[in-house]
Amino acid sequence: MMAKIGYVRTSTNKQYTDRQINELKRYCDKIYVEDGVSARKKNRPVYRKAVAKLAEGDEFIVMSFDRAYRSVVEGLSSLDELTEKGITLKSLSQHLDPTTPDGRLFFTMTIAVGEWEVNINSWRTIQGLKAAVKRGKRLGRPRKASRIKKPLKSTVSGNPN
């Protein structure tokens, strides 16, 4: 019997999976949810567990290809691995067959845009931090001593100001 396995991933625990899960429930026998894990991480235990459950003739279903893969290399490698095992990879939001030449092109482009998005956000964050340091902004958590110093000083002097 052919199984339809769904996979949902969020990169932060603050993101909500409800929309993805509700949509996948309509099509899947079982849904695997990975919360708070970047698709760029090599260690995605829930993803590995979901893929390990798949057998020839099964379908691996995601809401969008870029929710499962944020690296073109990993996406294409996974696609090839699934295809070799006779497993179909489907996206509910991108209606294409990634095993055809056109489908593979759009699959690759979708993941490339996701990969670019991660890289550009990271680059912008780094540039912003560098600019803040140049302006003299101290980065990170305030030092414990600076949080304690003022109340200590007023307690010792007896003057609350």
C-alpha positions, 0 to 999 in steps of 0.5 A: 500500500502506498503511503503519503508522508508529509513533512513540516519544518519551521526555522524558529519555535515562534513560527506556526505550523498550523497552516502547513499541517492543516493543508497536509492533513488533507493528503497525508497518512502521517505528518512529521513536524520539525520545529525550530530547525533551519533547513540548512542544518545537516542534523534534522532528525525528524526529516531523516526519520520521515525519509527513512519511513518511505518505501518504493511507491510512497509519496513525500509531500511538503507544502513548498520545496523551500520548506524542506530544502534551503540548499540547492545541493541538498535539494537535488541530492535528496530528489535524486535519492528519493527518485532512485528509490521510487519515491515521489516528491510533491509540493502542495503549493508548486504544482510541478514534477521535479523529475521532468527537465522543466520541473527539475529546473523550477525545483532548483530555482525555487530552492535557489531563491530560498538559499539566496534569501537565507544568505542575503538575510545573514549578510544584511544582519552582519552588515548591520552589526558592523555598522552598529559597532562603527557607531560605537554601539556595544553588542550583546547582553549588558554586563552584570556589573553595569546592571548592579553598579547603580543600585549598589552605589545608591544603597551605599551612599544612602542617596537613591538618586 
